[in-house]
Amino acid sequence: MTEILRAEHLNKYFYEPETFQVLSDISFSVNKGEFVSLVGKSGSGKSTLLYLLSTLDTKYEGKITINNMIVTGQSQNTLAKFRNENIGFVFQFHFLLPEFTAIENVMMPALKLGKLSREQIESMAIDKLRQMDMHPYAKKPSGKLSGGQQQRVAIARALINDPLIIMADEPTGNLDSANSKIVFDIFHRLTHENGNTIITVTHDPDFAHRADRIIELVDGKLAN
C-alpha cells in the first residue's frame, strides 16, 4: 500500500479563555485508497484533527506529510494552492451558492485553479455530477435542490480537481437515513473503484463501521 498521509506527534492547544490541550501526541498514517472514519464523543478533538490534517489550521506542534510533502511550516499561499490541487472538502452543510446552478457550483474550484479551459471544466463537471447521479439537475439552481441532492453536488464539487484526499466533516449530519446511505455508497465507490482516499469525521456509528478503518479519539488522544 502507498502511504498518502502521515501525522507525527500532533499536539494542539486552545488558549482562550485559558490554556487547554485539545490534541495530545497524535500519530498515524493513511494509505492511498483507504476510507477512514474519525470518531469520538463531542469535544474529543476529531474535527480539530481533521482541520489540522487538511492544512486549514496551521497552529500546532508536530509534523504532517501529505503525498511526500511536509505541509507543516509552509506559507499560507503555498498551502492554499496545495489544498485546491490535492484536497477536496465535504462539510455537514454543503456551502453551495444557492443562486448558482449545480454545475456552476461544481466548476468553481477548477476555475479557481485555472489549469483548464472553461469548456474542459464544464465537461469534467458534468462527468462528476453524473457519478453522483445528479447530471439531470446540472442547470438547476442549487437552492432549489433537496438537502440530499445538494450534498451530492457538494461531493461532485470536492472531486472536480481530482484530489488526492477527500476530507469530510459530518457529511451526513443533516441527512436522513436514506440519503446518508447514498452518501456512504458514493464514498465507498470512490475509494474502492476510483482509488480516492477519504478521511471523514462522523457521529453516525453505522456509517463509521462500514469504513475500512476507524480512528477513535478519547479526550484528545488516540484510543488504544
C-alpha positions, -999 to 999 in steps of 0.1 A, spaced: 0 0 0 12 35 -8 11 59 22 -6 92 13 -7 109 47 13 108 79 7 126 111 35 126 137 32 136 173 5 162 168 -3 184 197 -29 212 196 -37 238 223 -65 264 227 -56 294 247 -90 311 254 -104 315 279 -75 295 294 -48 271 280 -63 237 271 -47 209 252 -73 195 227 -50 170 209 -22 151 226 6 132 207 -15 120 177 4 98 153 -10 76 125 -8 72 87 -34 67 59 -28 48 27 -39 56 -8 -75 44 -15 -83 40 22 -117 51 37 -111 62 73 -136 74 98 -126 96 127 -150 90 156 -153 101 192 -176 119 216 -183 157 211 -153 175 223 -129 146 217 -109 166 191 -119 148 159 -130 179 139 -99 198 152 -77 169 140 -94 170 106 -87 207 103 -50 201 111 -48 173 85 -65 195 59 -39 223 64 -67 247 73 -53 251 108 -15 255 110 -11 263 147 0 230 161 31 210 173 42 180 153 45 172 116 21 164 88 32 149 55 8 145 25 20 128 -7 56 130 5 54 168 10 59 181 45 30 206 47 39 217 83 55 252 82 46 260 47 33 295 38 -5 302 36 -2 309 -1 16 276 -7 -10 257 14 -40 274 -3 -26 262 -37 -18 228 -23 -54 224 -9 -70 234 -41 -50 209 -61 -49 180 -36 -77 181 -11 -115 180 -17 -138 192 11 -172 180 21 -189 196 51 -220 189 72 -235 219 55 -230 219 18 -219 255 14 -232 257 -22 -241 292 -36 -279 290 -39 -282 314 -68 -258 294 -89 -267 262 -107 -254 229 -97 -228 227 -125 -216 263 -117 -210 253 -81 -191 222 -92 -169 242 -116 -158 268 -92 -127 251 -77 -114 242 -111 -120 277 -125 -100 290 -95 -72 265 -102 -70 278 -137 -53 249 -154 -80 241 -180 -104 259 -203 -139 267 -192 -152 242 -218 -129 214 -204 -140 222 -168 -177 222 -178 -172 187 -193 -155 175 -162 -182 189 -140 -209 171 -159 -189 139 -155 -186 144 -117 -223 152 -115 -230 120 -135 -210 100 -109 -234 114 -83 -265 107 -105 -271 145 -104 -264 153 -141 -302 158 -148 -301 187 -124 -270 204 -137 -287 236 -148 -310 238 -117 -302 265 -91 -287 247 -61 -311 264 -38 -339 246 -54 -324 211 -47 -332 189 -17 -307 185 11 -296 151 -1 -292 164 -37 -272 194 -25 -248 172 -6 -242 151 -37 -235 183 -57 -211 193 -29 -193 159 -33 -190 164 -70 -175 198 -63 -150 182 -40 -140 159 -68 -136 184 -96 -98 188 -93 -93 150 -89 -79 155 -53 -56 130 -36 -77 131 -5 -113 139 3 -118 152 38 -154 153 51 -167 167 84 -200 151 94 -211 147 57 -244 130 67 -251 151 98 -280 169 82 -293 140 61 -320 113 68 -310 76 68 -318 71 31 -296 100 20 -269 90 45 -268 56 28 -265 72 -6 -235 93 6 -219 63 21 -223 43 -11 -207 71 -30 -178 73 -7 -174 35 -8 -174 36 -46 -149 64 -47 -124 46 -26 -128 10 -39 -134 17 -75 -118 51 -82 -89 48 -56 -97 81 -38 -86 84 -2 -113 96 22 -110 108 58 -143 116 74 -154 128 108 -188 112 118 -211 107 147 -230 80 128 -219 46 141 -233 27 111 -215 50 87 -183 47 107 -183 9 110 -187 4 72 -155 23 65 -122 5 60 -108 17 93 -119 36 124 -97 60 143 -112 68 177 -103 98 198 -109 100 235 -102 133 253 -78 144 225 -58 111 224 -60 81 202 -79 53 218 -60 21 225 
